[in-house]
Amino acid sequence: MSRQRGSKNKPKPPTVEQFAFSTEQRIRLVANLVVEKIVEDQKFGNELISILEQRDVAN
């Protein structure tokens, strides 16, 4: 069955469960997630370094 004429590549309106973000809001969201991940990785890295240093002192 073929598509209706003119129906191709039209964005669907957001449903009740979806949010409509502007381009700037999307960029900010992704940037914040990246920054949070970097901070989380740095904290874990610092904890790992201190654990390894404690093992070196014990030996």
N, C-alpha and C positions, 0 to 999 in steps of 0.2 A: 504494500500500500504506500502511495507516495505522500509526501508532506503537502500541507496546504501552502499555497503560494504566498511568499513573503514571510514565512514563519521561521526562517533560518537565522541563527545567531542573534536572537532577541533575548536579553536577560529576563529571567523570571522575577516577578516581584517577590520581596522577602516574605516568608511565612511568619507566623506568630513566633516560632522558635528560633528564627534567624535574626541576625543583626545586620544592619546596613552601615558599613564603615566607609568613611571617605578615604582617599589615597593617603592623606597625611596621617589619619588615625591608624591605618594599617601599618605604615612605616614606623610610627611610634611604638606600636604594639610589638612588632618584630624586634626593634632596637632594644626595647626594655627586656624582652626575653633573652636576647643575646647577652646583654649586660648582666642580668641575673645569673645566667649560666657561667659566665666568666668569673664572677665573684664566688659562686659556689665551688667552682673548680679550684680557685686559688685557696679557699679555706681548706678544702680537702688536701691540696698539695702541701700546705703548711703543716697540717696535722700529720701527714705521712712523713714529712721530713723530720718532725720532732720524734716520731716513733722510731725511725731508723737511727737517729742520733742517739737515742736512749739505748738501743741495742748495741751500738758500737762502743759506748762507754762501759756497758756491762761485760763486754768480752775483753 
